[in-house]
Every structure is written in C-alpha cells, then in structure tokens.
Amino acid sequence: MFIWIGANVDQRLKLINGAFDGGWPRAVADALFPLTEWNLHGREYWRAFGFVLAWPLFVWNVFTEEPMRWWLAISVAQTCVLIPGLIYFWGKGAYCGWICSCGALAETLGDTQRHKMLHGPRWNRWNLAGQWILLVTLVLLVLRMASWFLPWDNPAHAIFSGMLSGKSISGATLPFPLSYLNYKWFVDLLLAGIVGTGFYFHFSGRVWCRFACPLAALMHVYARFSRFRILPEKKKCISCNVCTSVCHQGIDVMNFANKGVPMADPQCVRCSACVHSCPTGVLAFGRIDPRSGAVTAVDRLAASPVRMREEASG
C-alpha cells in the first residue's frame, strides 16, 4: 500500500499491468485516457463515458484545457454524423432509448411513474428550457475553442472558467452565487443529477430528457428532417386517451390519432408505450417521405399486441 501511494504514474501502470501499459495500446490510452497523478489507476478512465454519452450531454471530454484530438473527433462523429443518421431513419429514440444511459435509467426507475408527467400547453412552454441550456453549451464551446489559441490569461478562458465551474482563471472559487450558478453545479449536478433522477417518482422518468437535456434539444432540430413517425389508423381510434396518458414526454398523442396525422412531435423518444397500450391497435411505427409526407413503410416488427393478434388470426 505504501509502495502504491509513493509510486509515480509509470510505476503505477507497471503495478497494474494492464493492456494499456505498453506498445500501441498505450498510445491509444494516452490519446483517450490521459495520465494523471490524482487517480489511483493512473489514468482518467472516467472519460470512457464519452463513448456512450455524446456532447453536449457529456461536455467534459470537449471542455478540456488542451484540445484532445481523438475525443474531439469522436464527439464530432457522434453529435454531427451518427446521431443525425440514426434519427433520420428511426427517430430521436434511436439514441434516447437504445443508447443513452440516462434514458435507460429513466425507462427503468421512472417507467412505472410515466402517468405523472405533466401535459398541456403551459407545461410545453418549459420544453424550451433545454434550448437555453444548449445555447449555454454552444457559448462555452466557442469560448473554450478561443482559449485554446489565445494566451493562458485571455478573457475567453476567464469567462469560460467562471461559466463552467464557478472558478477564476487562477482556480480560485468565485463568490456566491457565481460559485454555484454555473454549468457544473446548476446543470450537470442539480438539474441532471438531482432533479433529473430525484423527480422520477413525482413527474415521470423523463423529466430531465424532456425539459433540460441539451442533447435532446439539439436532436429536436435533427428530428425535423427525420423520416420516422408514429402512424395512426384513424378509424380505429375511440378517443380513450390512453396513448396520451402513458406518454412520459407529455405529448398529446391522441390529438394526432384523432386527426389521422403521422405524429411528428420531436419530443418522442420511441419508448413504444403509446403503441403498446392502445386497446384498439391504432398506432404503429413507420416512416414517411419527408418531402411529400406520404407513408413509405410500416415497421415489420409490430409493437402493438392488438396488431400482433390481428396478424396472427388473419
């Protein structure tokens, strides 16, 4: 134990004797998980969150003091190429429901509370909160990139440090309330960590996803170009409102079903609750032509038990 505490980083890596201790694996590790003195493992392995949580949901691999080229490339590929591609074919839920660990937690801990989600025009206005957080992350990104190319004591770095973590350029904590009214404490800890999970049992599991997630706000833009839709069969709708009541994104699904219009709400995370719960099999996942609006495909894998029985008996 005493040898471990007194060892430098190279000695610690040899003691661990892991795959990243030499050769090309070490070069990969150096690019993704920098060496550090403060972590007993010798590297910043926490950055592996970035493989699942894309920017701007997970900002810490991008907002570094020195550019980390591999993480920047990974972040650009995730946020600007992979996620838009997934959304184009399968909707926002391709990331929120299939990949995102925050979404997975919401679908487990908060799933039985989905009926508590707040609905109506007044609450829909709060959906814009995520757009404001996205704007803050974009401002931080511009300041961070500017600080990479300017002297250390430049104003961009000073403003960035205060907005991100409530610290001055020297590392000293700013006075209250600036010490807490920053991204690290207000968004990353309070909204995402405390409100986003603590309110699962009061306002459904998707409180953070619906109202405050900056990546969800960005995906709303991508969703406007998506082919994915929830397709209603209007003649089957009995206006029971079950589909709306189980939507923990607060979408008025029945409004689309009554009109027979493919549901294009960007809040949809493709959780399938409305499709699965509909007692008459009104809804199905499918795709449209974004230009004409014509239905081009209905998913072969049915999510509606009613439709499954109909297909089996027919």
Steps between C-alpha positions, in 0.01 A plus 500: 500500500781742587680407177178577306451845655863600450527371143496732201265450205732268303558283805128479567435392142757222535341390827158487333650306206202575277457492123581871474846480656710477183513492120220629281232442768680753718502750213123457470458538875716814503270654240175406676584465870780742599746414774420655836647515849171538687339174388624175654455326165747742344268611219180698451286198416186697587524646150363169368154644573554686174456181299133489607405854603554733205572872514328720619344252743852415621719810461814409691694330220463811285538776760862418585787743551684356200329357189466121515491416132363148526216600728423802283482272195281249687271778625461653154426156351242422770321834513518607136502170303389189690212646702348696207520180292325294765230765542441524127393133479375413849428825682647658812433184698775321309742679732280588799353152531763266356835657597479778760561382857288788633211375289556144619478615861184697422340197336569283806471703818242740361300276270222422749456873564448604138135587560613788725660699219352848467302569182356806334610821325618667822747220576604472134648848530753358745626273222700804386719482812720244326549743209638760740738245654609403148571867430718518812698193388553656158629821660730293720625311194587823318679635808686172552618486139610864515698435818693218329660748259542803727741564790420327829372816671264594215145627575343202319663258744398709799136523391494131407638393840239706682209374288609136511603446862474830688875546526732783406784448253734431794275224626360694793127461569288801405274660765145377555272475298747482207665203667181294442324674210715325242473198272675254730285565806170620353462283189727198542433443870169666594289452186648180357609327819252609768184628329537267202502187716341615826183602321454163327241404759315831485497600132597188301845376399544740212506830691862573407464366145193707425575831667875551535727263304709708254562201273125436481456866407751458217330178388172692471665685211614172341153348549347757266675322213420148620300241306383333823138542605238330715224419252134504612209308348230760565194275457613284794540790746238507779640814669575317825811717560708203621777583253537853636480394865794259470725742310769615740612766254169683542391458136130517414513181294122468477484833318705352216303174507164680479618694196661198335823698463845336541638617834800727445554636852881533552459411869420136413765256626346190338437332835204316335269551801225666295520237225504213748223636725244592235201264554393505134836489321482849352872573501808353328860606437588591144664743262390770260644694210610827669421699185154370411393368841386173342541182704783290354526215751346346812733312734482124450564439868168598656501672840123479540361181664166567329661509155703190583178310577338635184793386287507158670128442446495645149 
